[in-house]
């Protein structure tokens, strides 16, 4: 049985894939994904960023830039294959 937190993390990752983030995402866009899918409380955002890192769905590679790991997320790879190009990081 998978916890609700893990399911929510997978939901966030699928949303990022649907929005076109294939390899990297900026912290601002990651926060936006959490707000759209889970909630907008600052503690919620911080906890889900920590959970995504703990589950190895994301890895911080620079100042506010995260590398995405879709291998463990069911359904996300199919979305990426159907999608277009990586969105530009601003």
Secondary structure, 3 states (H helix, E strand, C coil): CCCHHHHHHHHHHHHHHHCCCCCEEEHHHHHHHHHHHCCCCHHHHHHHHHHHHHCCCEEEEECCEEEECCCCCCCHHHHHHHCCCCCCCC
